Amino acid sequence: MPQFDPLKYVYPSRRNVVYARRAMACTSVPQGAQIGLDVMKAGGNAVDAAVAMAAAMPVLEPTGNGLGSDCFALVWIEREKRLYGLNASGTAPLALSAEKVRALGYEEMPKSGWLPTMVPGAPAGWAELNRRFGTRSLSQLFAPAVLAAREGVPVAVNVHPQWEKDARRIYAAAEQDPAAHAYWKTVFLKGDGSPYRAGDLFRWEEYARTMEELAETGCESYYRGPLMEKIVAFSRETGGYFCEEDFRAYRPEWVEPITADYKGYTVCEIPPNGHGITVLMALNILKGLELSGERDCADTYHKILESIKLAFADAKKYVADPRYMRTRVEDMLSEEYAARRRALISNQALWPEAGDPSCGGTIYLCTADPEGNMVSFIQSNYNMFGAGIAIPGTGISLQNRGANFSLDESSDNCLAGGKKSYHTIIPGFLMKDGEAVGPFGVMGAFMQPQGHVLVVVNTVDYHMNPQQALDAPRMQWTGGTHIQLEREVPAHIGRELAAMGHEVEVLNTNITMGRGQIIWRTDNGLLAGGTEPRCDGTVAAW
């Protein structure tokens, strides 16, 4: 057999836009997109396809999500001409508080172990999407996930480096707390203790059995049955904070999407506790600035970065569980406030500080079906493998979303039992004149809102096709005046940005620069899809 390195590519490659007449499914692993398309070709709708894909992705890409994840969704129902939002993010254990975490010696939330774990919302989100809009049973929709877990799937090329990197983090945590992390090691490390590599076959029989139980119970077992009891029991045995009531009380929430107009297009996001509002605030600032006719120039990069950092400064201060937010969403999105923030932008990089608005480790997928319905869906552990805790005898590995809580009692986002944390996962959706243009998303923690802004600007201002909008070189603000540029950004732009006061870092890897998918509906009724060149993304078309 030929011998080759699956991580070595010395020649440039280019992807093209993919067109479809009837249906389309996009995600970061080829098998995931194929599962979605198979569901729709068998008569299921876009929601059915999204649920089936979401259920399989923890096996296909366990470095980004799992049965202990949260999820958000934007669902376009064509017959109603309406966009629905679903927030299936979880809550902190009732027994946990900022005071308890500080008493353990922490000044900020840790990223591993029991402290950052929260009640996972994803299984409940799948069941709720299926209940309201699905046309197929959960048994049918979970069958591809069961088969994949039982027969095994090859580890994707771009999953390999994430698996290797995060395994080191969890292995270090396991040295400090071996009981809590022991089962995780048996699942996600090979028999010799090494992480799975590209082309290895990953099997997970316990995941298959758990998915069968979830299908039989409508996911109720996870929250009010035997699976819940296993999670709580393991938590009690190994120093966690969960109790039965944490799960019994949990329900996902239908929410009204928040929007902003950007040059004739309506950009839609999930409201807080997600930070999709960051996208809308940045676009509100940006739309009042004159952008250069050339996308890849220092002036364009500078104005986009300055708008993003101002929006982020506000989001990081004010976004929290909406029950605890003292700042109104409508004030944060007002044109008056955007104008005041815009006035701070000059030709020099600024140090971002929050204003006062009151004065006035993820997977993403999208689907579109023959009836015109569309879904923008995102699901996440947060830091790759999350907390590094897996529940023995099950297919459940837990997220670490609680790492985004503050321990400052004055913060709206301060940790409290039963509270949702500031959330980085955001599905996006684009509309024009009340009609759906389509779903889009860019996964990758705090890169996500920045990726959304870039997709919208590339599409609206620079008329890029969906593949080009994802291919275009990216920049990322990471704090203060520090920015990161992909190595594909022309060197002269980096030099000019440095002269404008930006602290410029050029990256040798683009793994942290976001991974996105797009489906747009064209004027003649076709679907046009783009997929991320920074991962193993695929557009499956019918």
Secondary structure per residue as TSV (DSSP state, phi and psi in degrees):
chain	resnum	aa	ss	phi	psi
A	1	M	-	360.0	145.2
A	2	P	-	-65.1	144.8
A	3	Q	-	-104.9	134.3
A	4	F	-	-154.1	164.1
A	5	D	-	-102.0	113.4
A	6	P	T	-70.8	-7.0
A	7	L	T	-104.1	2.8
A	8	K	-	-107.8	121.6
A	9	Y	-	-139.5	105.7
A	10	V	-	-96.5	-10.9
A	11	Y	S	-111.0	143.2
A	12	P	-	-64.7	147.9
A	13	S	-	-136.0	153.5
A	14	R	-	-137.6	136.6
A	15	R	-	-99.4	152.1
A	16	N	-	-108.4	159.8
A	17	V	-	-59.5	141.7
A	18	V	E	-108.6	130.0
A	19	Y	E	-104.8	151.4
A	20	A	E	-145.8	149.9
A	21	R	S	-92.1	-36.1
A	22	R	S	-109.1	-50.5
A	23	A	-	-152.2	162.2
A	24	M	E	-154.7	145.4
A	25	A	E	-139.8	133.2
A	26	C	E	-131.3	137.5
A	27	T	E	-163.4	-176.8
A	28	S	S	-84.6	-9.1
A	29	V	S	-126.9	130.5
A	30	P	H	-53.5	-43.0
A	31	Q	H	-61.7	-31.9
A	32	G	H	-64.2	-45.9
A	33	A	H	-64.2	-37.9
A	34	Q	H	-64.1	-38.7
A	35	I	H	-60.2	-45.8
A	36	G	H	-61.5	-43.8
A	37	L	H	-67.3	-38.6
A	38	D	H	-59.0	-40.6
A	39	V	H	-61.9	-44.5
A	40	M	H	-72.0	-34.8
A	41	K	H	-67.5	-24.1
A	42	A	T	-87.7	4.1
A	43	G	T	108.8	-5.4
A	44	G	-	-75.5	165.0
A	45	N	-	-99.7	-174.7
A	46	A	H	-62.9	-34.8
A	47	V	H	-69.5	-44.3
A	48	D	H	-55.5	-45.0
A	49	A	H	-62.7	-44.0
A	50	A	H	-63.1	-41.7
A	51	V	H	-65.8	-43.3
A	52	A	H	-63.2	-41.0
A	53	M	H	-66.0	-45.0
A	54	A	H	-60.9	-36.7
A	55	A	H	-70.2	-27.5
A	56	A	H	-89.3	-25.1
A	57	M	H	-62.2	-30.5
A	58	P	H	-61.0	-23.8
A	59	V	H	-88.4	-39.1
A	60	L	H	-74.2	-32.6
A	61	E	-	-143.9	68.6
A	62	P	T	-68.2	-12.7
A	63	T	T	-73.7	-8.2
A	64	G	T	-119.5	-22.4
A	65	N	-	-161.1	170.2
A	66	G	-	-168.3	-174.6
A	67	L	T	-71.4	-5.7
A	68	G	B	-105.9	19.7
A	69	S	-	-85.3	172.3
A	70	D	E	-106.1	165.0
A	71	C	E	-149.1	153.5
A	72	F	E	-127.2	152.6
A	73	A	E	-146.2	144.6
A	74	L	E	-115.8	125.5
A	75	V	E	-121.9	117.0
A	76	W	E	-94.4	121.6
A	77	I	E	-105.7	109.6
A	78	E	T	-62.8	-41.0
A	79	R	T	-65.7	-23.8
A	80	E	T	-98.0	-11.9
A	81	K	T	50.9	48.6
A	82	R	E	-138.8	143.7
A	83	L	E	-106.6	126.4
A	84	Y	E	-106.7	148.0
A	85	G	E	-118.8	137.7
A	86	L	E	-123.8	124.3
A	87	N	E	-106.5	106.5
A	88	A	E	-115.4	53.2
A	89	S	-	-96.7	148.7
A	90	G	-	-93.9	-177.2
A	91	T	-	-120.8	156.3
A	92	A	-	-69.8	150.0
A	93	P	-	-56.2	140.6
A	94	L	T	-59.1	-28.7
A	95	A	T	-82.2	-1.5
A	96	L	-	-103.4	146.5
A	97	S	B	-150.1	161.9
A	98	A	H	-61.2	-37.9
A	99	E	H	-60.8	-42.3
A	100	K	H	-65.3	-39.3
A	101	V	H	-68.5	-42.5
A	102	R	H	-63.5	-36.6
A	103	A	H	-64.3	-22.2
A	104	L	T	-83.3	-0.4
A	105	G	T	99.5	8.1
A	106	Y	-	-91.4	138.4
A	107	E	S	-96.8	-18.2
A	108	E	S	-145.8	163.9
A	109	M	-	-66.1	134.0
A	110	P	-	-73.7	167.8
A	111	K	S	-107.0	-8.7
A	112	S	S	-125.5	160.8
A	113	G	S	87.2	-168.6
A	114	W	S	-75.1	-28.6
A	115	L	T	-57.3	-42.7
A	116	P	T	-87.5	4.2
A	117	T	-	-76.8	146.5
A	118	M	-	-134.6	165.8
A	119	V	-	-60.6	120.8
A	120	P	-	-71.5	139.6
A	121	G	-	-102.4	-14.8
A	122	A	H	-59.2	-50.8
A	123	P	H	-57.8	-39.9
A	124	A	H	-65.4	-35.8
A	125	G	H	-64.5	-42.0
A	126	W	H	-60.2	-46.2
A	127	A	H	-63.8	-38.0
A	128	E	H	-71.2	-40.9
A	129	L	H	-60.4	-41.9
A	130	N	H	-65.6	-41.8
A	131	R	H	-61.8	-44.2
A	132	R	H	-84.8	-38.0
A	133	F	H	-127.2	-4.9
A	134	G	-	-76.9	157.0
A	135	T	-	-122.1	-2.0
A	136	R	S	-124.2	154.3
A	137	S	-	-71.9	157.0
A	138	L	H	-62.5	-32.5
A	139	S	H	-59.5	-41.6
A	140	Q	H	-67.8	-42.1
A	141	L	H	-73.8	-31.0
A	142	F	H	-85.8	-10.5
A	143	A	H	-57.6	-41.5
A	144	P	H	-63.2	-36.5
A	145	A	H	-65.9	-42.7
A	146	V	H	-60.9	-45.8
A	147	L	H	-64.0	-43.5
A	148	A	H	-62.4	-44.1
A	149	A	H	-67.2	-38.8
A	150	R	H	-75.7	-42.8
A	151	E	H	-85.0	-24.3
A	152	G	-	96.8	149.9
A	153	V	E	-128.8	145.4
A	154	P	E	-72.8	137.2
A	155	V	-	-69.1	128.9
A	156	A	-	-70.7	155.1
A	157	V	T	-57.2	-47.7
A	158	N	T	-84.4	-7.2
A	159	V	H	-77.9	-31.4
A	160	H	H	-51.6	-56.2
A	161	P	H	-64.4	-32.1
A	162	Q	H	-68.2	-41.3
A	163	W	H	-60.2	-47.4
A	164	E	H	-63.3	-45.0
A	165	K	H	-66.3	-47.7
A	166	D	H	-77.4	-23.6
A	167	A	H	-59.8	-33.8
A	168	R	H	-65.3	-40.3
A	169	R	H	-63.3	-46.8
A	170	I	H	-69.3	-36.0
A	171	Y	H	-62.6	-39.6
A	172	A	H	-65.1	-40.3
A	173	A	H	-65.0	-36.0
A	174	A	H	-66.1	-27.7
A	175	E	H	-67.2	-31.5
A	176	Q	H	-83.3	-30.7
A	177	D	-	-142.5	74.1
A	178	P	H	-63.3	-34.6
A	179	A	H	-64.6	-43.6
A	180	A	H	-68.6	-31.4
A	181	H	H	-103.0	-0.1
A	182	A	H	-60.2	-47.2
A	183	Y	H	-68.8	-34.7
A	184	W	H	-54.7	-43.0
A	185	K	H	-65.2	-35.9
A	186	T	H	-70.5	-26.9
A	187	V	H	-84.8	-48.9
A	188	F	H	-102.1	0.9
A	189	L	B	-117.7	146.8
A	190	K	-	-73.3	173.7
A	191	G	T	-56.5	-28.9
A	192	D	T	-89.0	6.0
A	193	G	S	86.5	2.3
A	194	S	-	-94.1	155.1
A	195	P	B	-72.6	158.6
A	196	Y	-	-68.3	145.3
A	197	R	-	-118.7	166.5
A	198	A	T	-54.8	127.9
A	199	G	T	91.5	-11.1
A	200	D	-	-69.7	151.5
A	201	L	E	-95.0	120.9
A	202	F	E	-104.7	116.3
A	203	R	-	-112.8	150.7
A	204	W	-	-151.6	84.4
A	205	E	H	-61.7	-38.8
A	206	E	H	-61.0	-35.5
A	207	Y	H	-63.3	-43.3
A	208	A	H	-59.7	-45.2
A	209	R	H	-66.1	-38.7
A	210	T	H	-65.4	-41.2
A	211	M	H	-63.9	-35.3
A	212	E	H	-65.3	-38.6
A	213	E	H	-67.2	-41.0
A	214	L	H	-62.9	-41.1
A	215	A	H	-63.2	-42.2
A	216	E	H	-66.6	-29.8
A	217	T	H	-108.1	7.3
A	218	G	T	62.2	30.8
A	219	C	T	69.9	5.6
A	220	E	H	-65.7	-31.6
A	221	S	H	-57.3	-29.4
A	222	Y	H	-69.7	-31.1
A	223	Y	H	-113.0	-25.5
A	224	R	H	-144.0	41.5
A	225	G	S	-162.2	-158.8
A	226	P	H	-58.9	-37.5
A	227	L	H	-66.1	-42.1
A	228	M	H	-57.5	-44.0
A	229	E	H	-62.3	-36.1
A	230	K	H	-67.3	-41.6
A	231	I	H	-62.9	-48.6
A	232	V	H	-65.0	-40.4
A	233	A	H	-63.6	-43.8
A	234	F	H	-67.0	-35.2
A	235	S	H	-60.4	-47.3
A	236	R	H	-65.9	-36.3
A	237	E	H	-70.2	-28.2
A	238	T	T	-121.6	20.6
A	239	G	T	92.1	17.7
A	240	G	-	-84.5	-175.4
A	241	Y	-	-122.5	1.9
A	242	F	-	-71.6	146.8
A	243	C	-	-130.5	169.4
A	244	E	H	-59.0	-38.8
A	245	E	H	-65.4	-28.5
A	246	D	H	-54.9	-41.0
A	247	F	H	-85.5	-42.0
A	248	R	H	-60.7	-32.8
A	249	A	T	-83.4	-8.0
A	250	Y	-	-81.4	134.4
A	251	R	-	-142.2	139.9
A	252	P	-	-69.8	162.8
A	253	E	E	-124.2	134.1
A	254	W	E	-81.4	130.3
A	255	V	E	-129.5	156.4
A	256	E	-	-84.6	122.8
A	257	P	-	-59.1	149.0
A	258	I	E	-99.9	151.4
A	259	T	E	-139.0	161.3
A	260	A	E	-144.1	144.3
A	261	D	E	-83.9	131.0
A	262	Y	E	-129.8	96.5
A	263	K	T	55.2	44.6
A	264	G	T	95.0	-6.5
A	265	Y	E	-108.0	147.8
A	266	T	E	-102.4	117.1
A	267	V	E	-97.4	128.1
A	268	C	E	-117.8	139.0
A	269	E	E	-141.8	166.0
A	270	I	-	-80.3	137.0
A	271	P	-	-70.9	168.9
A	272	P	T	-53.2	143.4
A	273	N	T	-85.8	-2.6
A	274	G	B	-74.5	157.5
A	275	H	T	-101.8	30.1
A	276	G	T	-60.5	-24.5
A	277	I	H	-59.8	-26.0
A	278	T	H	-59.6	-41.2
A	279	V	H	-59.6	-49.4
A	280	L	H	-66.5	-40.1
A	281	M	H	-65.0	-41.8
A	282	A	H	-64.2	-41.8
A	283	L	H	-68.0	-35.6
A	284	N	H	-60.7	-38.8
A	285	I	H	-70.6	-46.1
A	286	L	H	-67.2	-32.8
A	287	K	T	-67.6	-16.9
A	288	G	T	-93.1	3.3
A	289	L	S	-104.8	144.7
A	290	E	-	-85.1	115.9
A	291	L	-	-89.4	147.2
A	292	S	-	-63.2	154.0
A	293	G	S	-69.3	-11.8
A	294	E	-	-109.1	122.7
A	295	R	S	-67.3	-45.7
A	296	D	S	-90.6	75.1
A	297	C	S	-144.2	159.6
A	298	A	H	-62.4	-37.1
A	299	D	H	-62.7	-45.0
A	300	T	H	-63.4	-48.0
A	301	Y	H	-57.5	-45.3
A	302	H	H	-60.6	-48.1
A	303	K	H	-66.8	-38.1
A	304	I	H	-64.5	-46.1
A	305	L	H	-64.4	-41.6
A	306	E	H	-66.2	-39.0
A	307	S	H	-65.3	-41.7
A	308	I	H	-64.0	-45.4
A	309	K	H	-67.6	-33.7
A	310	L	H	-67.1	-42.7
A	311	A	H	-64.8	-41.6
A	312	F	H	-64.7	-39.6
A	313	A	H	-57.6	-41.8
A	314	D	H	-70.0	-45.1
A	315	A	H	-61.6	-43.0
A	316	K	H	-65.5	-27.4
A	317	K	H	-85.0	-39.2
A	318	Y	H	-105.0	-24.2
A	319	V	-	-76.7	133.1
A	320	A	S	-162.9	-175.9
A	321	D	-	-50.8	123.5
A	322	P	T	-57.3	-22.4
A	323	R	T	-69.1	-17.0
A	324	Y	T	-113.2	-3.5
A	325	M	-	-76.2	127.6
A	326	R	-	-93.1	-9.3
A	327	T	S	-105.4	133.1
A	328	R	-	-79.9	139.0
A	329	V	H	-59.0	-42.2
A	330	E	H	-62.6	-32.1
A	331	D	H	-69.9	-38.8
A	332	M	H	-66.4	-26.8
A	333	L	T	-102.1	7.9
A	334	S	-	-72.0	148.9
A	335	E	H	-65.2	-35.4
A	336	E	H	-61.6	-45.4
A	337	Y	H	-67.3	-39.2
A	338	A	H	-60.5	-39.2
A	339	A	H	-64.6	-41.0
A	340	R	H	-65.4	-40.3
A	341	R	H	-69.1	-38.3
A	342	R	H	-62.0	-35.2
A	343	A	T	-65.5	-16.8
A	344	L	T	-78.6	-14.9
A	345	I	-	-83.0	127.2
A	346	S	-	-125.3	-162.1
A	347	N	S	-89.9	12.5
A	348	Q	S	-123.1	144.7
A	349	A	-	-62.1	133.3
A	350	L	-	-102.8	159.8
A	351	W	-	-90.0	117.3
A	352	P	-	-74.3	132.2
A	353	E	-	-133.1	147.5
A	354	A	-	-66.7	144.3
A	355	G	-	-94.9	-159.5
A	356	D	-	-126.9	89.6
A	357	P	G	-63.2	-25.5
A	358	S	G	-68.4	-12.8
A	359	C	G	-70.2	6.7
A	360	G	-	-106.3	360.0
A	361	G	-	360.0	67.9
A	362	T	E	-132.7	154.3
A	363	I	E	-115.4	145.2
A	364	Y	E	-126.9	143.6
A	365	L	E	-145.3	155.2
A	366	C	E	-144.4	152.0
A	367	T	E	-140.2	155.3
A	368	A	E	-146.6	134.0
A	369	D	-	-111.8	173.4
A	370	P	T	-63.3	-21.9
A	371	E	T	-84.2	-5.3
A	372	G	S	98.8	-3.6
A	373	N	-	-72.0	148.7
A	374	M	E	-142.1	149.6
A	375	V	E	-133.9	133.0
A	376	S	E	-112.6	118.3
A	377	F	E	-136.4	136.8
A	378	I	E	-138.3	143.1
A	379	Q	E	-146.2	136.1
A	380	S	E	-154.2	146.9
A	381	N	-	-87.6	-21.4
A	382	Y	S	91.1	-93.7
A	383	N	S	-84.1	92.0
A	384	M	T	42.2	-96.5
A	385	F	T	-82.7	7.1
A	386	G	T	71.8	-134.6
A	387	A	T	-75.7	-11.6
A	388	G	S	75.9	20.9
A	389	I	-	-116.8	125.8
A	390	A	B	-121.8	144.5
A	391	I	-	-88.1	119.6
A	392	P	T	-54.2	139.2
A	393	G	T	77.3	3.9
A	394	T	S	-128.2	178.5
A	395	G	S	-101.5	24.8
A	396	I	-	-100.8	120.2
A	397	S	B	-119.1	137.7
A	398	L	B	-96.8	141.0
A	399	Q	-	-72.6	171.1
A	400	N	-	-125.8	41.9
A	401	R	G	-59.8	-25.4
A	402	G	G	-65.1	-13.4
A	403	A	G	-61.9	-18.0
A	404	N	G	-87.4	-1.7
A	405	F	-	-70.5	151.2
A	406	S	B	-92.4	153.3
A	407	L	-	-103.4	7.1
A	408	D	-	-85.7	117.0
A	409	E	T	-62.0	-21.0
A	410	S	T	-82.9	-10.2
A	411	S	S	-82.9	140.3
A	412	D	T	-61.2	-23.9
A	413	N	T	-99.8	22.0
A	414	C	B	-69.6	138.7
A	415	L	-	-57.4	133.2
A	416	A	B	-152.4	149.0
A	417	G	T	-59.8	136.4
A	418	G	T	79.2	7.1
A	419	K	-	-103.3	147.0
A	420	K	-	-84.8	145.7
A	421	S	-	-91.2	163.7
A	422	Y	-	-51.9	133.4
A	423	H	B	-124.2	134.4
A	424	T	-	-92.2	-12.9
A	425	I	-	-84.8	132.6
A	426	I	-	-144.2	115.4
A	427	P	-	-81.4	144.8
A	428	G	E	-116.9	158.4
A	429	F	E	-149.4	140.7
A	430	L	E	-117.3	135.1
A	431	M	E	-130.6	162.1
A	432	K	E	-149.0	125.1
A	433	D	T	54.0	40.3
A	434	G	T	79.7	0.2
A	435	E	E	-108.4	151.7
A	436	A	E	-74.2	129.7
A	437	V	E	-90.6	-47.9
A	438	G	E	150.6	174.0
A	439	P	E	-85.6	149.3
A	440	F	E	-152.0	158.1
A	441	G	E	-166.2	152.5
A	442	V	E	-134.3	114.6
A	443	M	E	-88.5	158.1
A	444	G	S	134.3	58.3
A	445	A	G	49.2	-123.9
A	446	F	G	-79.7	-2.3
A	447	M	G	-77.0	-19.0
A	448	Q	H	-57.8	-53.4
A	449	P	H	-61.9	-35.0
A	450	Q	H	-66.3	-40.4
A	451	G	H	-63.7	-38.3
A	452	H	H	-61.8	-46.0
A	453	V	H	-59.0	-44.4
A	454	L	H	-63.6	-41.1
A	455	V	H	-61.3	-44.8
A	456	V	H	-66.1	-46.2
A	457	V	H	-63.4	-44.6
A	458	N	H	-60.3	-37.1
A	459	T	H	-76.8	-50.3
A	460	V	H	-83.3	-47.5
A	461	D	T	-81.5	-36.3
A	462	Y	T	-113.9	7.8
A	463	H	-	52.0	40.2
A	464	M	-	-81.3	143.9
A	465	N	-	-69.2	164.5
A	466	P	H	-59.6	-33.1
A	467	Q	H	-73.0	-41.7
A	468	Q	H	-65.0	-35.8
A	469	A	H	-62.1	-29.7
A	470	L	H	-88.2	-31.5
A	471	D	H	-69.6	-31.7
A	472	A	S	-53.4	139.9
A	473	P	-	-55.8	144.2
A	474	R	-	-114.6	154.2
A	475	M	E	-124.8	159.3
A	476	Q	E	-147.1	129.9
A	477	W	E	-84.5	131.7
A	478	T	E	-119.0	-1.1
A	479	G	E	138.6	146.0
A	480	G	T	58.7	-128.0
A	481	T	T	-107.3	13.9
A	482	H	E	-82.8	130.0
A	483	I	E	-130.6	155.8
A	484	Q	E	-116.8	138.0
A	485	L	E	-119.8	139.9
A	486	E	E	-67.9	152.9
A	487	R	T	-65.6	-16.4
A	488	E	T	-76.3	-13.2
A	489	V	S	-67.6	129.6
A	490	P	-	-53.9	139.0
A	491	A	H	-59.0	-35.4
A	492	H	H	-65.7	-28.9
A	493	I	H	-67.0	-43.1
A	494	G	H	-59.1	-41.9
A	495	R	H	-65.0	-42.4
A	496	E	H	-67.3	-39.2
A	497	L	H	-64.8	-38.6
A	498	A	H	-61.8	-40.2
A	499	A	H	-65.3	-23.3
A	500	M	T	-87.2	4.3
A	501	G	T	101.2	1.8
A	502	H	-	-79.6	139.1
A	503	E	E	-88.2	105.1
A	504	V	E	-97.9	129.2
A	505	E	E	-121.1	125.9
A	506	V	E	-97.9	125.1
A	507	L	E	-88.2	143.1
A	508	N	S	-93.8	-5.5
A	509	T	-	-136.7	146.9
A	510	N	-	-106.4	18.9
A	511	I	T	-65.2	-25.0
A	512	T	T	-96.7	6.3
A	513	M	S	-99.4	19.5
A	514	G	-	90.0	152.5
A	515	R	E	-138.8	116.9
A	516	G	E	-125.1	170.7
A	517	Q	E	-143.2	149.5
A	518	I	E	-142.0	140.1
A	519	I	E	-130.8	118.6
A	520	W	E	-110.5	145.5
A	521	R	E	-91.1	129.9
A	522	T	-	-88.7	168.5
A	523	D	T	-60.5	-28.9
A	524	N	T	-94.7	14.5
A	525	G	S	87.4	2.2
A	526	L	-	-81.0	170.2
A	527	L	E	-109.6	136.7
A	528	A	E	-123.7	123.1
A	529	G	E	-119.8	147.3
A	530	G	E	-128.7	150.6
A	531	T	E	-136.7	159.1
A	532	E	-	-74.2	122.8
A	533	P	T	-75.2	-11.2
A	534	R	T	-87.0	1.4
A	535	C	T	-143.7	-163.7
A	536	D	T	-94.8	34.3
A	537	G	-	-62.0	151.8
A	538	T	E	-143.5	140.1
A	539	V	E	-102.8	116.9
A	540	A	E	-98.9	123.4
A	541	A	E	-124.0	146.0
A	542	W	-	-133.2	360.0
